[in-house]
C-alpha cells in the first residue's frame, strides 16, 4: 500500500476486489443461511399475522385440504385454513409456525452445548496430554459409536414426557465428541507451529494462546462441525418424535408426521398433513447442507475452484 | 501380509469393550432413575385385560421378585450385565412370556439384510458418482445433475421414505405400502416368498439409498481432487493410457480406500436412520419391534433392541478398524491417533 491518495474510482475498485475476495461471501453459505432464516422468519412473523391459537385440537374441521384441492369426503379447502387441517382439526399453517422453530431450537441448543463442551474438552485434551488426554480420547471414541437415538429411546420410554429444552440437553450429551476430536487434533498440530511457539516464547499465557492464537484458526472447522451437529440433533429429535416419543404437549414437525402415519394419512391421500412438515424439514436440512458445503469451501480453498 | 500389532488390537478391543459396557450401563441406569415401576405397568396391563385384578399387592410383590427387583442394586446390576453378555434380556411383557432374545432373533435377519443390501448399493453408486463429478472427461450433464441430486442427501431417510411411499405405494400402487412380505405368502425358501420379499423391500431400500449415496459421493469427490493432481496420474496420461482406464485403475482405486473408514463414523447414523425407515414401512425388522415395544411400554424389548443395535454399531466400527490396514497397505495399524 502506498501513501499516495487514491482517486475515488480506484478506492471503489479496491473495495470491490476486497469484497469479492472475501471467502465468506460464498453463494452456498448465503443460500443456506437464507433458507434457515426464512424458516425462522416464518416462525416469528407467523405468530404476528396468524392466530397461533389455531394449533389447538378441534380449532377447525378435521382433514380439510388446502384451497383448490378436495379431500376424500369431497370438501374443498377454504382460506380459513390456507394449508388445510390435520386429523383432529388443527390448522396446518399454525402448526408449522409453532412447530418449525421448535425443531430448529432443539438443533441449535443441543449443538451449542455440545460445541462448548467439545471446545473445552478438546483444548484440555490437546494441552494437558498424558492421562487426561487418554481418558478424553477414549471416551469420545466410545461415545461417537453409540447412536444417540437408541439411548434416548430408552430414556424417554422410561421417563415419559420431556420438554424441548430437556430433549436438547439429552441430545447434547451425544454431539460433543466430534468437536472434541477435531479440536484435539488441531491443537496437537498447532502446538508445534511457529506462531504458537513464538507466542509462548513471548510469554503469552496459555489462555491467550488458546483463545487469541489458536481459536481464530479453528473457526471455519468449528462452524462446519457445529452445523453438522445441528443436523444430527434435528435428525435425532425428529426420529424420536416419529417414534411417538419426544415432547407430547408441544407441536413439533416430527410428532405431526407421527400422527399422520398412524392415522393412515398416506392411504387417505391427506398429503398436506404429512407432506408439509416433511417438506419443511427437507428445506431445513438442505439449508444446513448448503451452509456446510459453503463452509467447506471457506476453510478449504482447493474446493473453491471446482463448481458443485 | 502384515499382522496386527498386539497393542493396536488391544486398543481397539478396549474401545469395543468400553462402548458395549457404557451402553449397557446407560440402558440399565436410565430406567432405574425413573419413577415408573415396570411391575405396575405389567399389573396395569393385566387390569386392563381382565377388568379387575384380585390380590394386586401379592401379584406386585411376585412380579418384583420375578423381575429381580428385590435384590440390592449392585447385585441387580451384575446380574443384568451377565444376562446382557449372554443375550438373555428377559421376557417380553407385552407378548408375555416370549423371551426378548427370540423376538430379536426373528427381527435381526430382516434388518441386517436391508442394511447390507442398501449399504452395498449406495457405496458403489455414491463412489462412482463422486468420482465422475471430478473426472474431467465426464459429460457435462453429469457434473450438473449429480450436485443437484446431492441436495437431497441431507435429508434423513424417513422423509424420503414417506415421499416414495406416497408416490409409488399409495398413488401408483406399484409397490406394497407396508410389511416385509405379503400376507398371502408362506415364509420359507420358495420362489413366491423371495419375489414378495424383494417387492416389499424395494421401497425401504430405495429410500435409504437415495439419501445416503451423497455422503459417499461427497467424500469421494474430496479424495478424487487430491488424487487428480498426483504425479502418477499425470504420468499415466502422458503414457497415453485411455482416460477410462486411468479413472478406474489409477484414480478410483487410490481414492476409494479412505472411504471405508468414513463408514465407521457414519454407521451409527445409518442404523438409526434405518430403524425409522423400518418403522414407517412397518418392515418386520428391529425398527418395527422397537416401535411396537415403545407403544406397549415393553421395557425388556426396548432395552434388548437398543443394546443389540448399539452392539451391531460397535462391532462394525471394530471390524472396519481392523480390516482397513489390510485393504490399504499404505496405512499401518497405529496404536494411538
Interface residues (C-beta under 8 A of the other chain):
Chain A: X137 X138 X141 X142 X143 X144 X145 X146 X147 X148 X149 X150 X151 X153 X154 X155 X157 X158 X159 X160 X185 X231 X232 X235 X236 X238 X239 X242 X243 X244 X245 X257 X261 X266 X267 X269 X271 X274 X275 X278 X281 X282 X285 X286 X288 X289 X290 X302 X303 X306 X307 X308
Chain B: X14 X15 X18 X19 X22 X23 X26 X27 X30 X31 X33 X34 X36 X133 X134 X143 X147 X150 X151 X152 X153 X154 X155 X156 X158 X159 X162 X163 X165 X166 X169 X170 X171 X177 X221 X222 X225 X265 X267 X268 X269 X271 X272 X273 X275 X276 X279 X280 X290 X291 X293 X294 X295 X297 X299 X302 X303 X305 X306 X309 X310 X313 X314 X317 X336 X337
